[in-house]
Amino acid sequence: MNGGVVKKADIVLGCVAYCSGISSIWNGMKQYFATKNMNVDYILFTSYEAQVEALMNKQVDIAWNGPLAHCRVKQRTNNTSLSLGMRDCDRDFRSHFIVTEESGIKTLKQLEGQILAAGTVDSPQAYILPLHHLKSKGVDLGSLSVVRFDRDVGKHGDTAEGEVEVMEALKRGEAAAGIVSDLMWQRALAAGKVNADGKKMRVLEEGPALFDHCQFDALATLEAAKKDAFQQVKRGGTGCVDTDGSCQALFAMDWNNEFHKEIMKMEGIKKTWAGPREEGYAAMQQIVDNEPNVPYPRMLHEAQRHPFKSLLVK
């Protein structure tokens, strides 16, 4: 605001409202960008599908996308979209297959014929990528009885509520195995939510490959001035430089600055923003490229359309 007049934003970001505190994060980012003389605003969406369409229709300049939405943007744009940056915690994201001790399961192959608890249908970490991994390792998906906990469909597993339900199902003995992210598994262990009571659980060693999570996406038509102001990525690196050697915008956020640190912690950052990369999305891109290239694609599996012995959606 300048002289009592609200100015049109220089850059409009799209973000999915996956939790009640999301406005605090992006209000903080808005304030941070203002210190860099950038008038940045944001629009909240209730689903990644809506956000992708807003980006495609140029209603937002940049979208903060999860891996499924990121790869769909790549597909929709024939791989011409721009990747602008990610958090350090988005790199090398990990999912686990967890099993109850009493199940005796020690290998992926031994999952065959078992009840497998999974997270939300559009969760990369608790459904899509782990099931892709099982198939790639020769596990017969047609032998599995899958219990899927669909929570906040459209938010692509960001709430992680489905993963909490997975662990609870194993504790109650309702499934022999389940799929969760390492993030939620470690949180549950630290909080005594697992292995303190109920069925004891452990992680199978043959887990899915590491993958990358969120990414800032833009269309190739994004004005160069907006891209440079937002990003300023040094070629071949994860830092940023201007002609005078100083950092600007996103990559100038400094963990040692208390104002910056508070915002970064809310966004789950460990220490720094990181430059973009694509190799961590290879498996997800392979999956997405087999989807119809259309707005609002249908879910990967539905109650009457799936590869399993049975599918129970809760």
C-alpha positions as CSV (number, residue, x, y, z in Angstrom):
1,M,0.0,0.0,0.0
2,N,1.4,3.4,-1.0
3,G,-0.3,6.7,0.0
4,G,-3.6,4.8,0.8
5,V,-3.7,3.2,-2.7
6,V,-3.6,-0.5,-3.2
7,K,-1.4,-1.3,-6.1
8,K,-1.9,-4.1,-8.6
9,A,0.5,-7.0,-7.7
10,D,3.7,-7.3,-9.7
11,I,3.6,-11.1,-9.3
12,V,0.6,-13.3,-8.3
13,L,1.3,-16.6,-6.7
14,G,-1.0,-19.6,-6.5
15,C,-1.0,-21.7,-3.4
16,V,-3.2,-24.6,-2.2
17,A,-4.9,-24.1,1.2
18,Y,-4.1,-27.4,2.8
19,C,-4.1,-26.2,6.4
20,S,-5.6,-23.4,8.5
21,G,-2.2,-21.7,8.9
22,I,-1.5,-21.4,5.2
23,S,-2.4,-17.6,5.1
24,S,0.2,-17.0,7.8
25,I,2.9,-18.5,5.6
26,W,2.1,-16.6,2.5
27,N,1.3,-13.3,4.3
28,G,4.8,-13.7,5.7
29,M,6.2,-14.3,2.2
30,K,4.3,-11.3,0.9
31,Q,5.9,-9.1,3.6
32,Y,9.3,-10.5,2.8
33,F,9.0,-9.8,-0.9
34,A,7.9,-6.2,0.0
35,T,11.4,-5.8,1.7
36,K,12.8,-6.5,-1.8
37,N,10.6,-3.8,-3.4
38,M,8.4,-6.5,-4.9
39,N,4.6,-6.2,-4.8
40,V,3.7,-9.9,-4.6
41,D,0.2,-11.2,-3.8
42,Y,-1.3,-14.7,-3.7
43,I,-4.5,-16.6,-4.4
44,L,-5.5,-19.7,-2.4
45,F,-7.0,-22.7,-4.1
46,T,-8.9,-25.6,-2.6
47,S,-7.3,-28.1,-5.0
48,Y,-4.2,-28.5,-7.1
49,E,-6.4,-29.3,-10.1
50,A,-7.9,-25.8,-9.8
51,Q,-4.5,-24.2,-9.3
52,V,-3.1,-25.9,-12.4
53,E,-5.9,-24.6,-14.5
54,A,-5.4,-21.1,-13.1
55,L,-1.8,-21.2,-14.1
56,M,-2.6,-22.5,-17.6
57,N,-5.2,-19.7,-18.0
58,K,-2.6,-17.1,-16.7
59,Q,-4.7,-16.2,-13.7
60,V,-1.6,-16.6,-11.6
61,D,2.0,-16.0,-12.6
62,I,3.6,-18.7,-10.5
63,A,2.1,-21.8,-8.8
64,W,3.5,-23.5,-5.8
65,N,2.9,-27.1,-6.8
66,G,3.3,-30.6,-5.3
67,P,5.0,-33.3,-7.5
68,L,1.8,-34.5,-9.1
69,A,0.7,-31.0,-10.1
70,H,4.2,-30.1,-11.2
71,C,4.4,-33.1,-13.6
72,R,0.9,-32.3,-14.9
73,V,2.0,-28.8,-15.7
74,K,5.0,-30.3,-17.6
75,Q,2.6,-32.6,-19.5
76,R,0.1,-29.8,-20.3
77,T,2.9,-27.5,-21.6
78,N,4.7,-30.2,-23.6
79,N,7.6,-29.8,-21.1
80,T,8.0,-26.1,-21.8
81,S,7.0,-24.8,-18.3
82,L,9.6,-23.1,-16.1
83,S,10.7,-24.6,-12.8
84,L,11.8,-21.8,-10.5
85,G,12.7,-23.3,-7.1
86,M,12.0,-25.6,-4.2
87,R,12.7,-26.0,-0.5
88,D,15.7,-27.9,0.7
89,C,13.2,-30.4,2.3
90,D,11.6,-31.1,-1.1
91,R,14.7,-32.8,-2.3
92,D,15.1,-36.5,-1.8
93,F,11.7,-37.1,-0.2
94,R,11.2,-40.6,1.1
95,S,8.2,-43.0,1.5
96,H,8.1,-46.2,3.5
97,F,6.3,-49.5,3.4
98,I,5.6,-50.2,7.1
99,V,4.5,-53.6,8.4
100,T,3.4,-55.1,11.7
101,E,5.9,-57.2,13.5
102,E,3.5,-60.1,13.8
103,S,2.9,-60.2,10.0
104,G,6.4,-61.6,9.5
105,I,6.7,-59.7,6.2
106,K,10.4,-59.0,5.4
107,T,10.3,-58.4,1.6
108,L,8.1,-56.6,-0.9
109,K,7.2,-59.9,-2.5
110,Q,5.7,-61.0,0.8
111,L,3.2,-58.2,0.6
112,E,1.3,-60.3,-2.0
113,G,-2.0,-61.6,-0.6
114,Q,-1.9,-59.1,2.3
115,I,-4.1,-56.2,3.3
116,L,-2.3,-52.9,2.4
117,A,-3.4,-49.6,4.0
118,A,-2.7,-46.6,1.8
119,G,-3.2,-42.8,2.0
120,T,-5.3,-40.5,-0.2
121,V,-5.7,-41.5,-3.9
122,D,-3.8,-38.4,-5.1
123,S,-1.0,-38.5,-2.5
124,P,2.4,-39.0,-4.3
125,Q,4.1,-40.2,-1.1
126,A,1.3,-42.4,0.4
127,Y,-0.3,-43.9,-2.7
128,I,0.9,-43.1,-6.3
129,L,4.6,-43.5,-6.2
130,P,4.8,-46.4,-3.7
131,L,2.3,-48.5,-5.8
132,H,4.3,-47.7,-8.9
133,H,7.3,-49.0,-7.1
134,L,5.6,-52.2,-6.1
135,K,4.6,-52.8,-9.7
136,S,8.1,-52.1,-11.0
137,K,9.5,-54.6,-8.6
138,G,7.2,-57.4,-9.8
139,V,4.7,-57.4,-6.9
140,D,1.3,-58.7,-8.1
141,L,-1.0,-55.8,-7.4
142,G,-3.9,-58.1,-8.2
143,S,-3.2,-60.1,-5.1
144,L,-3.5,-57.0,-2.8
145,S,-6.5,-56.1,-0.7
146,V,-6.1,-52.3,-0.5
147,V,-7.8,-50.1,2.2
148,R,-7.4,-46.5,1.1
149,F,-8.0,-43.5,3.4
150,D,-9.1,-40.7,1.1
151,R,-8.8,-37.5,3.1
152,D,-8.9,-34.0,1.5
153,V,-8.8,-35.3,-2.1
154,G,-7.5,-32.5,-4.3
155,K,-4.8,-31.5,-1.9
156,H,-2.5,-34.3,-3.0
157,G,-1.7,-35.7,0.4
158,D,-0.5,-32.4,1.8
159,T,-2.6,-32.7,4.9
160,A,-1.2,-36.2,5.6
161,E,-4.4,-37.2,7.3
162,G,-4.6,-40.3,5.3
163,E,-1.1,-41.3,6.5
164,V,-2.2,-40.9,10.1
165,E,-5.2,-43.2,9.4
166,V,-2.8,-45.8,7.8
167,M,-0.7,-46.0,11.0
168,E,-3.8,-46.2,13.1
169,A,-5.2,-49.1,11.0
170,L,-2.0,-51.1,11.5
171,K,-2.0,-50.4,15.2
172,R,-5.6,-51.9,15.3
173,G,-4.5,-54.9,13.3
174,E,-6.8,-54.0,10.4
175,A,-3.9,-54.3,7.9
176,A,-0.6,-56.1,7.7
177,A,1.2,-53.3,5.9
178,G,0.9,-49.6,5.0
179,I,2.3,-46.7,3.1
180,V,3.5,-43.5,4.8
181,S,6.1,-40.8,4.2
182,D,9.3,-40.7,6.2
183,L,8.2,-37.3,7.5
184,M,5.0,-38.6,9.1
185,W,6.7,-41.8,10.3
186,Q,9.4,-39.9,12.1
187,R,6.8,-37.5,13.6
188,A,4.7,-40.5,14.8
189,L,7.8,-42.1,16.4
190,A,8.9,-38.9,18.1
191,A,5.4,-38.3,19.5
192,G,5.0,-41.9,20.7
193,K,2.0,-42.4,18.3
194,V,3.4,-45.7,17.0
195,N,5.1,-48.6,18.8
196,A,4.0,-47.3,22.2
197,D,0.7,-49.3,22.2
198,G,-1.2,-51.5,19.8
199,K,0.6,-53.6,17.1
200,K,4.3,-53.0,16.8
201,M,5.5,-51.8,13.4
202,R,8.7,-51.5,11.4
203,V,9.9,-50.2,8.0
204,L,10.7,-52.6,5.1
205,E,14.2,-52.0,3.7
206,E,13.0,-52.2,0.1
207,G,11.3,-48.8,0.0
208,P,10.4,-46.6,-3.0
209,A,13.2,-44.5,-4.6
210,L,13.7,-41.0,-3.3
211,F,11.8,-38.3,-5.1
212,D,11.4,-34.5,-5.1
213,H,8.3,-32.8,-3.7
214,C,7.2,-29.2,-4.2
215,Q,8.3,-26.8,-7.0
216,F,7.4,-23.3,-8.1
217,D,6.0,-23.5,-11.7
218,A,5.5,-20.9,-14.3
219,L,4.6,-20.9,-18.0
220,A,7.3,-20.2,-20.6
221,T,5.4,-17.0,-21.4
222,L,6.2,-15.5,-17.9
223,E,7.8,-12.1,-18.4
224,A,11.6,-12.3,-18.0
225,A,11.4,-9.4,-15.6
226,K,9.0,-11.3,-13.3
227,K,11.1,-14.5,-13.4
228,D,14.3,-12.6,-12.7
229,A,12.8,-10.6,-9.9
230,F,11.4,-13.7,-8.2
231,Q,14.2,-16.1,-8.8
232,Q,17.6,-14.8,-9.8
233,V,19.1,-18.4,-10.0
234,K,22.8,-18.7,-10.8
235,R,23.3,-21.1,-13.7
236,G,24.5,-24.5,-12.5
237,G,23.9,-23.8,-8.9
238,T,21.3,-23.3,-6.2
239,G,22.2,-19.8,-5.2
240,C,21.4,-16.5,-6.8
241,V,23.4,-13.6,-8.0
242,D,22.7,-10.2,-9.5
243,T,25.1,-8.2,-11.6
244,D,26.5,-6.6,-8.4
245,G,26.9,-10.1,-6.8
246,S,24.1,-9.6,-4.3
247,C,21.1,-11.9,-3.8
248,Q,17.5,-10.9,-4.4
249,A,14.0,-12.3,-3.9
250,L,13.4,-15.9,-3.1
251,F,16.9,-17.2,-2.7
252,A,18.0,-14.3,-0.6
253,M,16.0,-15.5,2.4
254,D,18.5,-16.0,5.1
255,W,18.1,-18.6,8.0
256,N,20.3,-16.3,10.1
257,N,17.7,-13.5,9.8
258,E,15.0,-14.1,12.5
259,F,12.2,-12.6,10.3
260,H,13.2,-14.8,7.4
261,K,13.7,-17.8,9.6
262,E,10.2,-17.6,11.1
263,I,8.6,-17.7,7.7
264,M,11.0,-20.5,6.4
265,K,10.2,-22.6,9.5
266,M,6.5,-22.3,8.9
267,E,7.0,-23.5,5.3
268,G,9.0,-26.5,6.6
269,I,12.3,-25.4,5.3
270,K,15.4,-26.9,7.1
271,K,17.8,-24.1,6.2
272,T,17.4,-22.7,2.7
273,W,15.5,-22.5,-0.5
274,A,17.0,-24.6,-3.3
275,G,17.3,-24.2,-7.0
276,P,15.1,-26.2,-9.4
277,R,15.9,-29.6,-10.7
278,E,13.9,-32.2,-12.6
279,E,15.5,-35.6,-12.0
280,G,13.6,-36.1,-8.8
281,Y,10.3,-36.2,-10.7
282,A,11.2,-38.9,-13.2
283,A,8.9,-41.6,-11.8
284,M,6.0,-39.3,-11.3
285,Q,6.4,-37.9,-14.8
286,Q,6.3,-41.4,-16.2
287,I,3.0,-42.0,-14.4
288,V,1.5,-38.6,-15.4
289,D,2.5,-39.1,-19.0
290,N,0.2,-42.1,-19.1
291,E,-2.8,-39.9,-18.0
292,P,-5.0,-38.2,-20.4
293,N,-3.6,-34.7,-21.1
294,V,-6.7,-32.9,-20.0
295,P,-7.9,-30.5,-17.3
296,Y,-9.1,-32.1,-14.1
297,P,-8.0,-35.7,-15.0
298,R,-9.8,-38.5,-13.3
299,M,-8.3,-40.2,-10.2
300,L,-5.7,-42.9,-10.7
301,H,-7.9,-45.6,-9.3
302,E,-11.6,-45.6,-8.5
303,A,-13.9,-48.1,-6.6
304,Q,-14.8,-50.0,-9.8
305,R,-11.6,-49.3,-11.7
306,H,-8.4,-50.5,-10.1
307,P,-5.8,-53.3,-10.5
308,F,-6.2,-54.8,-7.0
309,K,-7.9,-57.9,-5.6
310,S,-10.2,-55.5,-3.8
311,L,-10.3,-51.8,-3.0
312,L,-12.1,-50.4,0.1
313,V,-12.2,-46.6,0.2
314,K,-12.8,-45.1,3.7
